[in-house]
Amino acid sequence: MTVMGIDLSASEKRNSGVCLLVNLKAKTFLARLDDELVGLAMRFRPKLIAIDAPLSLPAEGSSSGFRLCDLELLRRGIRILPLNFGAMRELTERGIRLKERLELEGFKVIEVFPGGAQDVLGLPRKQKDLTKLKEGLKQLGLEGIEPDVSHDEVDAVTAAFVGWLWLNGFAELVSDGQGGGIVMPLPYPLKFMEGVRLYRKGYYWHAHEEWEEVWRNSGEPERSFLKGLIQIAAALIQCGKGKWKGAMNLLARAQRNLSQCPNEIYGTDIANLQRQVESFRNEVEAILTGLKTHFNWQVKPRLEPRGMNFNFRERFRRSKADLPEKLKGRGERHV
């Protein structure tokens, strides 16, 4: 999957940073002309193009120079400039023109804001510490960022990464009220979100592994929440094996852990999740006591953190490809 990120300059007389991100491996360029940018898109055919520039104007009658999405970011404590002064007005006009050209060629285009994304991801902006920003991006799993890469290219890498997050359901659209807006990373740990994605695909062991990494580095109450999720995933594995007593024990432990949590963690409604776990446990108990002979997989608790959206249907039974080959035939450990 290829995503193209563009850190657009206001004028074609100045360099714009470009990043082609292929499965989180970055290759960066500098380009000036819109023709060059469109040419790169035509050559590499990315699935998505993420542009660091406003791609819509403030609503008619607005005197502040801010769109609804800009005001929302300000409310969240993210610095962003109004669109009604010279350089920002030029950048907006160029961004809109470039978006229209790219969409005419059949490309999907989104607006991103690397500086704001870096704030959400816990990274310094380029003006504060470019070296630490590069290192932070590498720690998120991005490869190919060269030591001498320019600040424009680093923002282009961030733009492409936000596009990758969007395609994976790990980002949200902050609406401008006009059908567009700014795509921003969700404020949850990346491995937590990857665990949710895997869980919804029926990869319960792999989800467990992702959550365990976050759990190891967390304090309370997140630690109890993640232990509860790990135990739910482990219980689903036990159900697939017909080990109902094991599933019951795991669900009891999950309930105890979730009872230690506040109303919401990582965008997850804890009370709703507890009700689902109770239904899951009742179903297992009915099988264990002989009241039922067929397990209803629809009782699998749904994980729906606020803002996360996926373009696939949830799988209820465990995927046959879930357990890594090297672990087959060995015991499965649970937190």
N, C-alpha and C positions, 0 to 999 in steps of 0.2 A: 504494500500500500504506500503510495507516494503522496505526500502533502507538500505544497509549495507555500513558503512564507515570504512575504514582501514587506520590508521596512521602507515604506515609500517616503521619498523626499518631496518637498513642496514644489520643487522646480526640476525640470529635466536637465538643468545645468549642474546639478549636484548628484552624487552617487546615491542610489538606493541599494540597500542590502537585500540579497535574495538567498533563500535556503531551500534546497530540495531534501526533504526528510523521507528516507525510505526505511521503514521498519526501525525507526529511531536512530538511524545513521545519517548524519548531516553532511551535506556538501554545499558550500557557500560560494557566492559570487557577488560582484558589484556590477551594477548596470545603471545607465542614466535615462535612456529613452524609453517611452512607453512601447515603441516597436520592439525593443530588445526584450522587455518583460513579457510581452505577448509571444514573441518568438521562442523564449525559453519554455513558456507554458505549452506551446504547440509541439515543441520538440519532446518534452518529457511527459506530457499528458497526465498531470496529477489528478488524483481523485477529488481534491479540494484545494482551493487557493485562499489563504488567510492573509488579509492585507491590513497592515498597521496604518490606517488612515480613516477618518470619518467617511462613511459611505452613504450618509443621508444628511439632510439639512434640518435645523431646528424647525419645529412646527410654525406655521404661519402665525404671525402676531407675537412671537417670542422675542423679547428684547434682551434677554440675558445671554444669548448665544449658546445656551445649553439645551440639549435634547433631554427627554425623559430618562434615557439610559445614562447620560452624563450626570444628571442630578442624583440618580440612584447610586452611582459609584461614589459621588461626593458624600452621600449619606452614610455609605459604608466606610468612609475615611480614606478613600483612594483619590489621590490628586489627579485632576484632569483639567485641561485648558478649555475655555470657551471657543466657539467656532467663529466668532464675529470680529476677530482682528486679523491683520494682514496675512501672516504666514499660515495660520490655521485655515483661513478662508481659502487660500490658494491650494493648500493640501487637500481640503475637502473637495474642491472643484476637480482637482486632478484625480483623486480617489474615485469619485463618481464616474468620471469619464472612463477610467481604466476598468472599473467594474463592468460598465456597459459593454465595452469591447470584449472583455473576457467572456461574459455571459452570451454574447452573440456567437462566440466560438464554441459554446456548449459547456463551459466550465461552471462549476458550483463555486461561488465566491462568498466569503464571510468577512465581517469586520472584526478585528481583534485589537487589543491594546496591550502590548508587551509590558510596559511599565506597570500597569495595574495587575496584569497576570503575575508578574514577578512579586508584587506585594502579597498576593494571595498565596503564592507558592513558598513564601518565606525567603525569597532571594533578594539581594540588593539590586537596585536599579543601576544601569551602566554608569550614570553620573557619580554614583557613590563609590562603587568598587567593581570595576570591570573584571578584574581577575577572580574575585570571589563569585561573581555572577557566572562566569564560565565554569568554575569548579562546581557550583551548585547545579547547573544544568547537567553536568556529567554525572553527578550523584543521583540525579533523577533517571539515569539510564541512557542519556543521549551520548552517542559516539561520533567521532569524526570532527570535533571542534578543535581546530588547529590553534597552537599557542599565539600566533600572530594575527588571528582573525580580528577584523575591525569591529567597532561598537555597532555599526549599522548591520553587519552580518550577525552579530550576537542577538540583536533584537529580531532579526529575520528568523533565526533559529527558534527563539521564543514564540514568535508568531506561528511558525510551522508546528511547534509542539502543542500549542493551544488548538490548532486545527486537528491534530492527531487525537487530543483529548475529546474534542467534539465528536469525531467519528466513532469513538469508543464509548460514548455516553457519559464521559467524565467532565463535561463542561455544560454551562447553561447559557441561554440567550437572555441578556438583560435588554428588555424591549425599549425601543424608541417611541412606541405607540403608533408607528406608521408602517408596521410590517417588517421592520428591520431591527437593528440594535447591535450591541457589542457582545461577542461571545467571550465568556470569562471562565477560567477553571473553577470547578466546585471546590469549596474550602474543606475538603476531606482528604485524609491521607490517600495517596495514590494506590498503595497496596490494599487498603480497605476497599476502595472502589473496584479494583481488579478482582478481589475476593467475591464481591457482590456479583460481578459479571459472571464469574466462573460458577458460583452457586446457582445462578439462574439458568445456566446451561447444563446443570446436572453434574458438574465437576466438583463434588463435595470434598474429596481429599485435597485437591489443588486449592480450593477456596480456603480450607482449613490452614494450608501452608502459608498462604498470603496473609491471612488474619493473624497467624501466630507471630509473624515477623513484626507486625504493628504492635501486637500485645506485649512482646518482649520489651519494647521501648516506651511503653505507656504507663501513666499513673492512673489512679482512680479518678472518676468512675469509668473511664474508657476501658480500663483493664477488665473490669467485671463484665462490661458489655461485650467485649471481644471474646472473652472466655465463654459467654453464653452462646454467641454465634458459632464458635468452634464446636461446642457441644451439640448444638442443633444439627450441624452438618454431620458430625460423627453419628448422631442418632439415626439420620437418614441412611447412612451407610449400613448401620446395624439392621435397619428394617429391610434393606435389600437382601441381607443374608438370612433373614428370618430369626434374628437374635433379638427377640422382643424384650427379654429382661434387661439386656444390655441397653437397649434403646430407652426403656423406662428409667433406668438409673441416670443415664445421660440427660434426659429431659428434666428430671428432678433437680439435677445440678444446674442446668441452664436456668430453670425458674428461680433458683436461689440467687444466682448471679444477676439476673435481670432485675430482681427485686431490690438490688442495691443501686440501681441506676435512676437518674433524674428523668423528667418527662421526655427529653429528647437528647440523643447523642448522634453526631454525624448525620443530621437530618432524618433520623429514624424515630418514629413515634413508638416509644417504649411500651405504653399501655396497650396499643394495638398489637404489638409483637407478642406481649405476654398472653393476650387472649388467644392468639393463633397457636402459641406453644401449648396452652391448656387444651385446645381442641385436638392438637396432634397427640398429646399424651393420652387423652380420652380414647382416641382411636386405637392406639397401641394397647391400652389396657383392655379394650373390648376384644382384641385378637388374643391377648394373653389369657384372658379368663374364659374364652370360648364363646363369647356372645356374638362374635363375627368370625367368619372364616376367610374373608377376602379383605386385604388392606386397601383403603382408599387413599391413593397418593395425592389426591387433591388437598389433603390436610397439610401438606408441606407449607410451612410459614413463608409468606411472601416478604422479601426484603425490598423496600421501595424508598430509599433515602431521597429526601426532597431534592428535586432538580435532576436526578439521574434518569435517563431515558435510553431504552435499548430498542433496536429495530429487529429483534427476534422474539419468538414465542418462548415462554418459560418451559423448561423440561422438568418433569417431576421425578421420574425414576433416574437412578444414577447412570451416568454415561458409562458405557463399557470401556471407554478410553481413559477413564478418570485416574486409575492408579498407575503410576510410572512403572515401567517394566522392571526396573531394578528392585522395586519394593514388592512385587507380586510374590505371594507365598510367604511373606513375612508378616509379623504382627503389625497392627496399626495402633499408634499411640494417640492418646487424647489428653488435652489439657484438663 
